[in-house]
Amino acid sequence: MAQSSSSTNTRSASEFGRTAENVADKAADLAERTGEQIERTVQNFAEQGRQATEQIQVVADNFKSAVDKSVKDQPLTTLAIAAGIGFVIGALWKS
């Protein structure tokens, strides 16, 4: 009877060991997949940031071209608009 109990304990310990290995393997796989997903997400954010930067640069270039053309074609109107914008910003800044 002592042998039966010993063999049951050995078998239970062996099964526990296999179960622990399976859980550890599953946890490692999950951690790896999670890491890969995080890496893809960060890469997507970085790409979106680059695209936004490029679009902002295009808008800034267009704005600069429009202002340059306005200054050449209608300098007094451009000056009046700039003064109006400055007044509004000053009023907002003050409050």
HUBEL-V85597 format. One record per residue. N is the residue number from 0. RES is the residue in three letters. SS is DSSP state (H for helix, E for strand, C for the rest). PSI is psi as a letter, one per 30 degrees, with the letter a starting at -180 (none if undefined). NEAR is the number of other ideal C-beta (glycine too) atoms within 8 Angstrom. Layout:
BEGIN
n->N res->RES ss->SS psi->PSI near->NEAR
n->N res->RES ss->SS psi->PSI near->NEAR
END
This chain:
BEGIN
n->0 res->MET ss->C psi->e near->4
n->1 res->ALA ss->H psi->e near->5
n->2 res->GLN ss->H psi->e near->6
n->3 res->SER ss->H psi->e near->7
n->4 res->SER ss->H psi->e near->8
n->5 res->SER ss->H psi->e near->8
n->6 res->SER ss->H psi->e near->8
n->7 res->THR ss->H psi->e near->8
n->8 res->ASN ss->H psi->e near->8
n->9 res->THR ss->H psi->e near->8
n->10 res->ARG ss->H psi->e near->8
n->11 res->SER ss->H psi->e near->8
n->12 res->ALA ss->H psi->e near->8
n->13 res->SER ss->H psi->e near->8
n->14 res->GLU ss->H psi->e near->8
n->15 res->PHE ss->H psi->e near->8
n->16 res->GLY ss->H psi->e near->8
n->17 res->ARG ss->H psi->e near->8
n->18 res->THR ss->H psi->e near->8
n->19 res->ALA ss->H psi->e near->8
n->20 res->GLU ss->H psi->e near->8
n->21 res->ASN ss->H psi->e near->8
n->22 res->VAL ss->H psi->e near->8
n->23 res->ALA ss->H psi->e near->8
n->24 res->ASP ss->H psi->e near->8
n->25 res->LYS ss->H psi->e near->8
n->26 res->ALA ss->H psi->e near->8
n->27 res->ALA ss->H psi->e near->8
n->28 res->ASP ss->H psi->e near->8
n->29 res->LEU ss->H psi->e near->8
n->30 res->ALA ss->H psi->e near->8
n->31 res->GLU ss->H psi->e near->8
n->32 res->ARG ss->H psi->e near->8
n->33 res->THR ss->H psi->e near->8
n->34 res->GLY ss->H psi->e near->8
n->35 res->GLU ss->H psi->e near->8
n->36 res->GLN ss->H psi->e near->8
n->37 res->ILE ss->H psi->e near->8
n->38 res->GLU ss->H psi->e near->8
n->39 res->ARG ss->H psi->e near->8
n->40 res->THR ss->H psi->e near->8
n->41 res->VAL ss->H psi->e near->8
n->42 res->GLN ss->H psi->e near->8
n->43 res->ASN ss->H psi->e near->8
n->44 res->PHE ss->H psi->e near->8
n->45 res->ALA ss->H psi->e near->8
n->46 res->GLU ss->H psi->e near->8
n->47 res->GLN ss->H psi->e near->8
n->48 res->GLY ss->H psi->e near->8
n->49 res->ARG ss->H psi->e near->8
n->50 res->GLN ss->H psi->e near->8
n->51 res->ALA ss->H psi->e near->8
n->52 res->THR ss->H psi->e near->8
n->53 res->GLU ss->H psi->e near->8
n->54 res->GLN ss->H psi->e near->8
n->55 res->ILE ss->H psi->e near->8
n->56 res->GLN ss->H psi->e near->8
n->57 res->VAL ss->H psi->e near->8
n->58 res->VAL ss->H psi->e near->8
n->59 res->ALA ss->H psi->e near->8
n->60 res->ASP ss->H psi->e near->8
n->61 res->ASN ss->H psi->e near->8
n->62 res->PHE ss->H psi->e near->8
n->63 res->LYS ss->H psi->e near->8
n->64 res->SER ss->H psi->e near->8
n->65 res->ALA ss->H psi->e near->8
n->66 res->VAL ss->H psi->e near->9
n->67 res->ASP ss->H psi->e near->8
n->68 res->LYS ss->H psi->e near->8
n->69 res->SER ss->H psi->e near->10
n->70 res->VAL ss->H psi->e near->9
n->71 res->LYS ss->H psi->e near->6
n->72 res->ASP ss->H psi->e near->5
n->73 res->GLN ss->C psi->i near->7
n->74 res->PRO ss->H psi->e near->7
n->75 res->LEU ss->H psi->e near->6
n->76 res->THR ss->H psi->e near->8
n->77 res->THR ss->H psi->e near->11
n->78 res->LEU ss->H psi->e near->8
n->79 res->ALA ss->H psi->e near->8
n->80 res->ILE ss->H psi->e near->8
n->81 res->ALA ss->H psi->e near->8
n->82 res->ALA ss->H psi->e near->8
n->83 res->GLY ss->H psi->e near->8
n->84 res->ILE ss->H psi->e near->8
n->85 res->GLY ss->H psi->e near->8
n->86 res->PHE ss->H psi->e near->8
n->87 res->VAL ss->H psi->e near->8
n->88 res->ILE ss->H psi->e near->8
n->89 res->GLY ss->H psi->e near->8
n->90 res->ALA ss->H psi->e near->8
n->91 res->LEU ss->H psi->e near->7
n->92 res->TRP ss->H psi->e near->6
n->93 res->LYS ss->H psi->e near->5
n->94 res->SER ss->C psi->none near->4
END
